[in-house]
Amino acid sequence: FGCTQQSLQIINTLAPPLSLWVVLTLLVASKPQQKPTIGKAVLLAYLAGYGLLNSIPALIHVGLIEESFIFFVGNISLLVLDGLVMLVILNVRQRRFKEQHQAVATQLSIQQEQARLNEQYLEEQRKLLAMLAHEMKTPLANLRTWMEAGPKGRPVMERAIVDMDRVIERCVHAGQLSDQSLKPLNEWLDVVELTQSVLDTSRQPSRVQLSLPGDVCPALVDAQMLSIVLSNVLENAYKYSDTDTPIVLALAPQTHDDGRPGWRWRIENTVGEAGVPEADKVFDKYYRSAKAQRQSGSGLGLFLVKSLLELMHGTVSYTPLFERVRFEVWLPMQGEPVQATDETIGLS
């Protein structure tokens, strides 16, 4: 409109109050819920410098500052400097946005992992309850049937009670393994004597062909954990082998591949109606082969065997043979001694 001079005067006059208005707006702005990408102090410093330099033309216009070529060059340089500063601020803002995005992604990943663990825990609880409901039916039915048989039913009733106790104990031990509260309480003992004791209290000791060294076989191990390991492997052999077929239980010294001396138990039995279990799943928690579903069993026995042996720095292996299966348990002759403290929890 041919009013260039007047337009510049208006712009120069409005620049200081507009800059002041922006500064006041920043000062009275409410505190954000999240940390801002650019801090308020940085913006205030930038606006203060920007407003001061932009006030020079207005001050020249009103006559408070004499016109000078230096101010002209400085005003032109301000445009370049302002672009560079804004570029730096935008780069910093982009980087902090990226950091916030990564933090949100990490938090989301943590929440998803927590949800997965919760779902896994619920699935474990469902499996546990289903297993308990299934396993308790048979011994309870036996108890009801034989309660009226008088003394004749006493052995069957006692066996039913032992079976229920065994299921409950396995559930308790599995829970202790899950929360990592189990610690082996090692002591020196004779593994020959312990093996004989486990066999004597097992379901059908007359079926077992026992082979033990003639001398004392000392070992520094947790007696209760080792008893559970051997009794669970024997129970598995009784349950899933053909009725009245012999079961081999042999104990012998064996040096590990890393040179540690130890003891090896070999348990062999024939393959029964349940068939041969899958080698890669036989020690999984709650695993039972398809044909074994018709028989009682918690699916925790061999899982406990492997887990307890790992706590005692031992190993267990499974080998399918021709119409037979073999389990081999190995323990070091001298495990790591553990001092009993308030935080050490053993099997109960």
Salt bridges, closest charged atoms under 4 A:
GLU99 OE2 - ARG95 NE 3.95
GLU113 OE2 - ARG116 NH2 2.52
GLU119 OE2 - ARG126 NH2 3.18
GLU123 OE1 - ARG126 NH2 2.68
GLU124 OE1 - LYS285 NZ 3.04
GLU135 OE2 - HIS134 ND1 2.96
GLU158 OE2 - ARG154 NE 3.00
ASP163 OD1 - ARG203 NH2 3.14
GLU235 OE2 - ARG203 NH2 2.64
ASP258 OD1 - HIS256 ND1 3.11
ASP258 OD2 - ARG260 NE 2.91
GLU268 OE2 - ARG266 NH1 3.00
GLU268 OE1 - ARG324 NE 3.41
GLU268 OE2 - ARG326 NE 2.67
GLU278 OE1 - LYS281 NZ 3.90
GLU310 OE2 - LYS306 NZ 2.63
GLU328 OE2 - ARG264 NH1 3.52
GLU336 OE1 - HIS313 NE2 3.53
